[in-house]
Amino acid sequence: MSNAARQTDEIVIEVGQRHIREVNQDIMAACATGRPIRVVNTLSRHNLGVGLPDNVDITFEGSVGYYCGGLNTGANITIERNCGWAAGEGMAKGHITIGGYAGMSCGAAMIGGTIHVKGDAGPRVGVAMKGGNIVVEGKIGYQSGFMAHAGRIIALGGAGESCADALWQGEVWVAGEIDSLGVDVDVIEPTPEEVAEVDAILDPLGLVDSSRNWRKLVSGQRLWYFESRDASAWLMI
């Protein structure tokens, strides 16, 4: 389909000062048509596009507030500029592209799918995530990966303080400087096979670069089993 035909086929939904429940009802109704959706005049409003179904292609013009794309169950979501806290929180599958900055807790508790942030991301990227992938072209903020149970956070522009604090079985991959590591983190050199797996995630995004010096951050596993004689390690969290 040509771009002109695609734009003609789009359903356009206005946000403005309308009640968010009414806007989301219009979005869900548009999802049922199978046509692409463009949401305009977003005004950085919160809770847009929550719980979107599979096989939906939706674009939010401009910036959005917190929780955009939360509980996504398979939609392809594009946010053209910046987003507030918790974009894609709890998503099960699908794809979210954020054209600018992503606020705190991007991808929190997600269990599947991919979030691609083209700018920097705020604190606690992927906090408590349980699957899926988060790719950040810029720098991830303070305590990103905190208590990530599974999945990968891939930061191409470095990481802030307390990175990968208290990980479980999640992984944080960093190319660039890390301001400081969190509690109970091991830094290991990935195998070529593991690098190939990450490149397979980056390739559809046009972000593969063989010159990167990856650091793979994983749990040191000291916090997995509480020992009273090692309580000081827990008190550091």
Contacts in CASP RR format, 6 or more apart in sequence:
PFRMAT RR
TARGET T0000
AUTHOR 0000-0000-0000
METHOD contacts of the structure
MODEL  1
MSNAARQTDEIVIEVGQRHIREVNQDIMAACATGRPIRVVNTLSRHNLGV
GLPDNVDITFEGSVGYYCGGLNTGANITIERNCGWAAGEGMAKGHITIGG
YAGMSCGAAMIGGTIHVKGDAGPRVGVAMKGGNIVVEGKIGYQSGFMAHA
GRIIALGGAGESCADALWQGEVWVAGEIDSLGVDVDVIEPTPEEVAEVDA
ILDPLGLVDSSRNWRKLVSGQRLWYFESRDASAWLMI
1 9 0 8 1.000
6 36 0 8 1.000
9 35 0 8 1.000
9 36 0 8 1.000
10 35 0 8 1.000
10 36 0 8 1.000
10 37 0 8 1.000
10 38 0 8 1.000
11 30 0 8 1.000
11 33 0 8 1.000
11 35 0 8 1.000
11 36 0 8 1.000
11 37 0 8 1.000
11 38 0 8 1.000
12 37 0 8 1.000
12 38 0 8 1.000
12 39 0 8 1.000
12 40 0 8 1.000
13 23 0 8 1.000
13 26 0 8 1.000
13 27 0 8 1.000
13 30 0 8 1.000
13 37 0 8 1.000
13 38 0 8 1.000
13 39 0 8 1.000
13 40 0 8 1.000
14 40 0 8 1.000
14 41 0 8 1.000
15 23 0 8 1.000
15 39 0 8 1.000
15 40 0 8 1.000
15 41 0 8 1.000
15 42 0 8 1.000
15 43 0 8 1.000
15 45 0 8 1.000
15 48 0 8 1.000
16 41 0 8 1.000
16 42 0 8 1.000
16 43 0 8 1.000
16 45 0 8 1.000
17 43 0 8 1.000
20 45 0 8 1.000
20 46 0 8 1.000
20 47 0 8 1.000
20 48 0 8 1.000
23 39 0 8 1.000
23 45 0 8 1.000
23 48 0 8 1.000
24 47 0 8 1.000
24 48 0 8 1.000
24 49 0 8 1.000
24 50 0 8 1.000
27 37 0 8 1.000
27 39 0 8 1.000
27 48 0 8 1.000
27 49 0 8 1.000
27 52 0 8 1.000
27 58 0 8 1.000
28 52 0 8 1.000
28 53 0 8 1.000
30 37 0 8 1.000
31 37 0 8 1.000
31 52 0 8 1.000
31 53 0 8 1.000
31 56 0 8 1.000
31 58 0 8 1.000
31 75 0 8 1.000
34 55 0 8 1.000
34 56 0 8 1.000
36 57 0 8 1.000
36 58 0 8 1.000
36 59 0 8 1.000
37 56 0 8 1.000
37 57 0 8 1.000
37 58 0 8 1.000
37 59 0 8 1.000
38 58 0 8 1.000
38 59 0 8 1.000
38 61 0 8 1.000
39 48 0 8 1.000
39 49 0 8 1.000
39 58 0 8 1.000
39 59 0 8 1.000
39 60 0 8 1.000
39 61 0 8 1.000
40 61 0 8 1.000
41 61 0 8 1.000
42 48 0 8 1.000
42 60 0 8 1.000
42 61 0 8 1.000
42 62 0 8 1.000
42 63 0 8 1.000
42 64 0 8 1.000
44 63 0 8 1.000
44 64 0 8 1.000
44 65 0 8 1.000
44 82 0 8 1.000
44 84 0 8 1.000
45 64 0 8 1.000
45 65 0 8 1.000
46 64 0 8 1.000
46 65 0 8 1.000
46 66 0 8 1.000
46 67 0 8 1.000
46 68 0 8 1.000
47 66 0 8 1.000
47 67 0 8 1.000
47 68 0 8 1.000
48 60 0 8 1.000
48 64 0 8 1.000
48 65 0 8 1.000
48 68 0 8 1.000
48 69 0 8 1.000
49 58 0 8 1.000
49 68 0 8 1.000
49 69 0 8 1.000
49 70 0 8 1.000
49 77 0 8 1.000
50 67 0 8 1.000
50 68 0 8 1.000
50 69 0 8 1.000
50 70 0 8 1.000
50 71 0 8 1.000
51 69 0 8 1.000
51 70 0 8 1.000
51 71 0 8 1.000
51 72 0 8 1.000
51 73 0 8 1.000
52 58 0 8 1.000
52 69 0 8 1.000
52 72 0 8 1.000
52 73 0 8 1.000
52 74 0 8 1.000
52 75 0 8 1.000
52 77 0 8 1.000
53 73 0 8 1.000
53 74 0 8 1.000
53 75 0 8 1.000
54 73 0 8 1.000
54 74 0 8 1.000
54 75 0 8 1.000
54 93 0 8 1.000
54 94 0 8 1.000
55 74 0 8 1.000
55 75 0 8 1.000
56 74 0 8 1.000
56 75 0 8 1.000
56 76 0 8 1.000
57 75 0 8 1.000
57 76 0 8 1.000
58 75 0 8 1.000
58 76 0 8 1.000
58 77 0 8 1.000
58 78 0 8 1.000
59 77 0 8 1.000
59 78 0 8 1.000
59 80 0 8 1.000
60 68 0 8 1.000
60 77 0 8 1.000
60 78 0 8 1.000
60 79 0 8 1.000
60 80 0 8 1.000
61 80 0 8 1.000
62 79 0 8 1.000
62 80 0 8 1.000
62 81 0 8 1.000
62 82 0 8 1.000
63 79 0 8 1.000
63 80 0 8 1.000
63 81 0 8 1.000
63 82 0 8 1.000
63 83 0 8 1.000
64 79 0 8 1.000
64 82 0 8 1.000
64 83 0 8 1.000
64 84 0 8 1.000
64 87 0 8 1.000
65 83 0 8 1.000
65 84 0 8 1.000
65 85 0 8 1.000
66 83 0 8 1.000
66 84 0 8 1.000
66 85 0 8 1.000
66 86 0 8 1.000
66 87 0 8 1.000
67 85 0 8 1.000
67 86 0 8 1.000
67 87 0 8 1.000
67 88 0 8 1.000
67 89 0 8 1.000
68 77 0 8 1.000
68 79 0 8 1.000
68 83 0 8 1.000
68 84 0 8 1.000
68 87 0 8 1.000
68 88 0 8 1.000
69 75 0 8 1.000
69 77 0 8 1.000
69 87 0 8 1.000
69 88 0 8 1.000
69 89 0 8 1.000
69 91 0 8 1.000
69 96 0 8 1.000
70 86 0 8 1.000
70 87 0 8 1.000
70 88 0 8 1.000
70 89 0 8 1.000
70 90 0 8 1.000
70 91 0 8 1.000
71 88 0 8 1.000
71 89 0 8 1.000
71 90 0 8 1.000
71 91 0 8 1.000
71 92 0 8 1.000
72 88 0 8 1.000
72 90 0 8 1.000
72 91 0 8 1.000
72 92 0 8 1.000
72 93 0 8 1.000
72 94 0 8 1.000
72 96 0 8 1.000
72 113 0 8 1.000
73 91 0 8 1.000
73 92 0 8 1.000
73 93 0 8 1.000
73 94 0 8 1.000
74 91 0 8 1.000
74 92 0 8 1.000
74 93 0 8 1.000
74 94 0 8 1.000
74 95 0 8 1.000
74 113 0 8 1.000
75 94 0 8 1.000
75 95 0 8 1.000
76 94 0 8 1.000
76 95 0 8 1.000
77 94 0 8 1.000
77 95 0 8 1.000
77 96 0 8 1.000
77 97 0 8 1.000
78 96 0 8 1.000
78 97 0 8 1.000
78 99 0 8 1.000
79 87 0 8 1.000
79 96 0 8 1.000
79 97 0 8 1.000
79 98 0 8 1.000
79 99 0 8 1.000
79 100 0 8 1.000
80 99 0 8 1.000
81 99 0 8 1.000
81 100 0 8 1.000
82 98 0 8 1.000
82 99 0 8 1.000
82 100 0 8 1.000
82 101 0 8 1.000
82 102 0 8 1.000
82 103 0 8 1.000
83 98 0 8 1.000
83 100 0 8 1.000
83 101 0 8 1.000
83 102 0 8 1.000
83 103 0 8 1.000
83 106 0 8 1.000
84 102 0 8 1.000
84 103 0 8 1.000
84 104 0 8 1.000
85 103 0 8 1.000
85 104 0 8 1.000
85 105 0 8 1.000
86 104 0 8 1.000
86 105 0 8 1.000
86 106 0 8 1.000
86 107 0 8 1.000
86 108 0 8 1.000
87 96 0 8 1.000
87 98 0 8 1.000
87 102 0 8 1.000
87 103 0 8 1.000
87 106 0 8 1.000
87 107 0 8 1.000
87 115 0 8 1.000
88 96 0 8 1.000
88 106 0 8 1.000
88 107 0 8 1.000
88 108 0 8 1.000
88 110 0 8 1.000
88 115 0 8 1.000
89 105 0 8 1.000
89 107 0 8 1.000
89 108 0 8 1.000
89 109 0 8 1.000
89 110 0 8 1.000
90 107 0 8 1.000
90 108 0 8 1.000
90 109 0 8 1.000
90 110 0 8 1.000
90 111 0 8 1.000
91 107 0 8 1.000
91 110 0 8 1.000
91 111 0 8 1.000
91 112 0 8 1.000
91 113 0 8 1.000
91 115 0 8 1.000
92 110 0 8 1.000
92 111 0 8 1.000
92 112 0 8 1.000
92 113 0 8 1.000
93 112 0 8 1.000
93 113 0 8 1.000
94 112 0 8 1.000
94 113 0 8 1.000
94 114 0 8 1.000
95 113 0 8 1.000
95 114 0 8 1.000
95 115 0 8 1.000
95 116 0 8 1.000
96 114 0 8 1.000
96 115 0 8 1.000
96 116 0 8 1.000
97 116 0 8 1.000
97 118 0 8 1.000
98 106 0 8 1.000
98 115 0 8 1.000
98 116 0 8 1.000
98 117 0 8 1.000
98 118 0 8 1.000
98 119 0 8 1.000
99 117 0 8 1.000
99 118 0 8 1.000
99 119 0 8 1.000
100 117 0 8 1.000
100 118 0 8 1.000
100 119 0 8 1.000
101 117 0 8 1.000
101 119 0 8 1.000
101 120 0 8 1.000
101 121 0 8 1.000
101 122 0 8 1.000
102 115 0 8 1.000
102 117 0 8 1.000
102 119 0 8 1.000
102 120 0 8 1.000
102 121 0 8 1.000
102 122 0 8 1.000
102 125 0 8 1.000
102 136 0 8 1.000
103 121 0 8 1.000
103 122 0 8 1.000
104 122 0 8 1.000
104 123 0 8 1.000
104 124 0 8 1.000
105 123 0 8 1.000
105 124 0 8 1.000
105 125 0 8 1.000
105 126 0 8 1.000
105 127 0 8 1.000
106 115 0 8 1.000
106 117 0 8 1.000
106 121 0 8 1.000
106 122 0 8 1.000
106 125 0 8 1.000
106 126 0 8 1.000
106 134 0 8 1.000
107 115 0 8 1.000
107 125 0 8 1.000
107 126 0 8 1.000
107 127 0 8 1.000
107 129 0 8 1.000
107 134 0 8 1.000
108 124 0 8 1.000
108 126 0 8 1.000
108 127 0 8 1.000
108 128 0 8 1.000
108 129 0 8 1.000
109 126 0 8 1.000
109 127 0 8 1.000
109 128 0 8 1.000
109 129 0 8 1.000
109 130 0 8 1.000
110 126 0 8 1.000
110 129 0 8 1.000
110 130 0 8 1.000
110 131 0 8 1.000
110 132 0 8 1.000
110 134 0 8 1.000
111 129 0 8 1.000
111 130 0 8 1.000
111 131 0 8 1.000
111 132 0 8 1.000
112 130 0 8 1.000
112 131 0 8 1.000
112 132 0 8 1.000
112 133 0 8 1.000
112 151 0 8 1.000
113 131 0 8 1.000
113 132 0 8 1.000
113 133 0 8 1.000
114 132 0 8 1.000
114 133 0 8 1.000
114 134 0 8 1.000
114 135 0 8 1.000
114 201 0 8 1.000
115 133 0 8 1.000
115 134 0 8 1.000
115 135 0 8 1.000
116 135 0 8 1.000
116 137 0 8 1.000
116 205 0 8 1.000
117 134 0 8 1.000
117 135 0 8 1.000
117 136 0 8 1.000
117 137 0 8 1.000
117 138 0 8 1.000
118 137 0 8 1.000
119 136 0 8 1.000
119 137 0 8 1.000
119 138 0 8 1.000
120 136 0 8 1.000
120 138 0 8 1.000
120 139 0 8 1.000
120 140 0 8 1.000
120 141 0 8 1.000
121 134 0 8 1.000
121 136 0 8 1.000
121 138 0 8 1.000
121 139 0 8 1.000
121 140 0 8 1.000
121 141 0 8 1.000
121 144 0 8 1.000
122 140 0 8 1.000
122 141 0 8 1.000
122 142 0 8 1.000
122 144 0 8 1.000
123 141 0 8 1.000
123 142 0 8 1.000
123 143 0 8 1.000
123 144 0 8 1.000
124 141 0 8 1.000
124 142 0 8 1.000
124 143 0 8 1.000
124 144 0 8 1.000
124 145 0 8 1.000
124 146 0 8 1.000
125 134 0 8 1.000
125 136 0 8 1.000
125 140 0 8 1.000
125 141 0 8 1.000
125 144 0 8 1.000
125 145 0 8 1.000
125 153 0 8 1.000
125 155 0 8 1.000
126 134 0 8 1.000
126 144 0 8 1.000
126 145 0 8 1.000
126 146 0 8 1.000
126 148 0 8 1.000
126 153 0 8 1.000
127 143 0 8 1.000
127 144 0 8 1.000
127 145 0 8 1.000
127 146 0 8 1.000
127 147 0 8 1.000
127 148 0 8 1.000
128 146 0 8 1.000
128 147 0 8 1.000
128 148 0 8 1.000
128 149 0 8 1.000
129 145 0 8 1.000
129 148 0 8 1.000
129 149 0 8 1.000
129 150 0 8 1.000
129 151 0 8 1.000
129 153 0 8 1.000
129 170 0 8 1.000
130 148 0 8 1.000
130 149 0 8 1.000
130 150 0 8 1.000
130 151 0 8 1.000
131 149 0 8 1.000
131 150 0 8 1.000
131 151 0 8 1.000
131 170 0 8 1.000
132 150 0 8 1.000
132 151 0 8 1.000
132 152 0 8 1.000
133 151 0 8 1.000
133 152 0 8 1.000
133 153 0 8 1.000
133 154 0 8 1.000
133 201 0 8 1.000
134 152 0 8 1.000
134 153 0 8 1.000
134 154 0 8 1.000
135 154 0 8 1.000
135 156 0 8 1.000
135 201 0 8 1.000
135 202 0 8 1.000
135 205 0 8 1.000
135 207 0 8 1.000
136 153 0 8 1.000
136 154 0 8 1.000
136 155 0 8 1.000
136 156 0 8 1.000
136 157 0 8 1.000
137 156 0 8 1.000
137 157 0 8 1.000
137 207 0 8 1.000
138 155 0 8 1.000
138 156 0 8 1.000
138 157 0 8 1.000
138 158 0 8 1.000
139 155 0 8 1.000
139 157 0 8 1.000
139 158 0 8 1.000
139 159 0 8 1.000
139 160 0 8 1.000
140 153 0 8 1.000
140 155 0 8 1.000
140 157 0 8 1.000
140 158 0 8 1.000
140 159 0 8 1.000
140 160 0 8 1.000
140 163 0 8 1.000
140 172 0 8 1.000
140 174 0 8 1.000
141 159 0 8 1.000
141 160 0 8 1.000
141 161 0 8 1.000
141 163 0 8 1.000
142 160 0 8 1.000
142 161 0 8 1.000
142 162 0 8 1.000
143 161 0 8 1.000
143 162 0 8 1.000
143 163 0 8 1.000
143 165 0 8 1.000
143 182 0 8 1.000
144 153 0 8 1.000
144 155 0 8 1.000
144 159 0 8 1.000
144 160 0 8 1.000
144 163 0 8 1.000
144 164 0 8 1.000
144 172 0 8 1.000
145 153 0 8 1.000
145 163 0 8 1.000
145 164 0 8 1.000
145 165 0 8 1.000
145 167 0 8 1.000
145 170 0 8 1.000
145 172 0 8 1.000
146 162 0 8 1.000
146 164 0 8 1.000
146 165 0 8 1.000
146 166 0 8 1.000
147 165 0 8 1.000
147 166 0 8 1.000
147 167 0 8 1.000
147 168 0 8 1.000
148 164 0 8 1.000
148 167 0 8 1.000
148 168 0 8 1.000
148 169 0 8 1.000
148 170 0 8 1.000
148 171 0 8 1.000
148 172 0 8 1.000
149 168 0 8 1.000
149 169 0 8 1.000
149 170 0 8 1.000
150 168 0 8 1.000
150 169 0 8 1.000
150 170 0 8 1.000
151 169 0 8 1.000
151 170 0 8 1.000
151 171 0 8 1.000
152 170 0 8 1.000
152 171 0 8 1.000
152 172 0 8 1.000
152 173 0 8 1.000
152 198 0 8 1.000
152 201 0 8 1.000
153 170 0 8 1.000
153 171 0 8 1.000
153 172 0 8 1.000
153 173 0 8 1.000
154 173 0 8 1.000
154 198 0 8 1.000
154 201 0 8 1.000
154 202 0 8 1.000
155 172 0 8 1.000
155 173 0 8 1.000
155 174 0 8 1.000
155 175 0 8 1.000
155 176 0 8 1.000
156 175 0 8 1.000
156 176 0 8 1.000
156 207 0 8 1.000
156 212 0 8 1.000
157 174 0 8 1.000
157 175 0 8 1.000
157 176 0 8 1.000
158 174 0 8 1.000
158 175 0 8 1.000
158 176 0 8 1.000
158 177 0 8 1.000
158 178 0 8 1.000
159 172 0 8 1.000
159 174 0 8 1.000
159 176 0 8 1.000
159 177 0 8 1.000
159 178 0 8 1.000
159 179 0 8 1.000
160 178 0 8 1.000
160 179 0 8 1.000
160 180 0 8 1.000
161 179 0 8 1.000
161 180 0 8 1.000
161 182 0 8 1.000
162 180 0 8 1.000
162 181 0 8 1.000
162 182 0 8 1.000
162 183 0 8 1.000
163 172 0 8 1.000
163 174 0 8 1.000
163 178 0 8 1.000
163 179 0 8 1.000
163 180 0 8 1.000
163 181 0 8 1.000
163 182 0 8 1.000
163 185 0 8 1.000
163 217 0 8 1.000
164 172 0 8 1.000
164 181 0 8 1.000
164 182 0 8 1.000
164 185 0 8 1.000
164 217 0 8 1.000
164 218 0 8 1.000
165 181 0 8 1.000
165 182 0 8 1.000
165 183 0 8 1.000
165 184 0 8 1.000
165 185 0 8 1.000
165 237 0 8 1.000
166 182 0 8 1.000
166 183 0 8 1.000
166 184 0 8 1.000
166 219 0 8 1.000
166 223 0 8 1.000
166 237 0 8 1.000
167 184 0 8 1.000
167 185 0 8 1.000
167 217 0 8 1.000
167 218 0 8 1.000
167 219 0 8 1.000
167 220 0 8 1.000
168 219 0 8 1.000
168 224 0 8 1.000
169 219 0 8 1.000
170 218 0 8 1.000
170 219 0 8 1.000
171 216 0 8 1.000
171 217 0 8 1.000
171 218 0 8 1.000
172 216 0 8 1.000
172 217 0 8 1.000
173 190 0 8 1.000
173 198 0 8 1.000
173 214 0 8 1.000
173 215 0 8 1.000
173 216 0 8 1.000
173 217 0 8 1.000
174 214 0 8 1.000
174 215 0 8 1.000
174 217 0 8 1.000
175 212 0 8 1.000
175 213 0 8 1.000
175 214 0 8 1.000
175 215 0 8 1.000
176 213 0 8 1.000
176 215 0 8 1.000
178 215 0 8 1.000
181 187 0 8 1.000
181 217 0 8 1.000
183 223 0 8 1.000
183 233 0 8 1.000
183 236 0 8 1.000
183 237 0 8 1.000
184 219 0 8 1.000
184 220 0 8 1.000
184 221 0 8 1.000
184 222 0 8 1.000
184 223 0 8 1.000
184 233 0 8 1.000
185 217 0 8 1.000
185 218 0 8 1.000
185 219 0 8 1.000
185 220 0 8 1.000
186 217 0 8 1.000
186 218 0 8 1.000
186 219 0 8 1.000
186 220 0 8 1.000
187 215 0 8 1.000
187 216 0 8 1.000
187 217 0 8 1.000
188 216 0 8 1.000
188 218 0 8 1.000
189 214 0 8 1.000
189 215 0 8 1.000
189 216 0 8 1.000
190 198 0 8 1.000
190 214 0 8 1.000
190 216 0 8 1.000
194 216 0 8 1.000
195 214 0 8 1.000
198 214 0 8 1.000
199 208 0 8 1.000
202 208 0 8 1.000
222 230 0 8 1.000
222 233 0 8 1.000
223 233 0 8 1.000
223 234 0 8 1.000
223 237 0 8 1.000
226 234 0 8 1.000
END
